[in-house]
């Protein structure tokens, strides 16, 4: 906001950037395929790798994870890095879809995200893993 003086920046070039949000492959736009790719990758990492088990261990009971030899700080840092990366991907896709960049563009989406999580049956206090239901809830909510 300080650098742009709270002005909207037009993002029409390069063409490849606008294709991220508006391009189509078959019947769906690229953001749909990107969402599915990230969802499948997340599912694989969380359910088929040691790192995923560490995420569940640290998220479920940090004290027990520490006693079993898992680096809580390291796993927490990796979780924040992954979260930041996915937020950045979402920001790029949103800027590409709207063809503009503005610091306050994503404001107001929190309610939709929390609603999709609640409809999908995610526990807001933690302790359980629900993966597919929130995706279906988001599709239902957005359609």
Secondary structure, DSSP 4 states (H G I P E B T S, - for coil): -TTTTTPPEE---SHHHHHHHH-EETTEEHHHHHHHHHHHHHHHHHHHSHHHHHHHHHHH-HHHHHHTT--HHHHHHHHHHHHHHHHHHHHHHHHHHHTEE-TTTTTTHHHHHHHHHHHTT--TT------HHHHHHHHHHH-
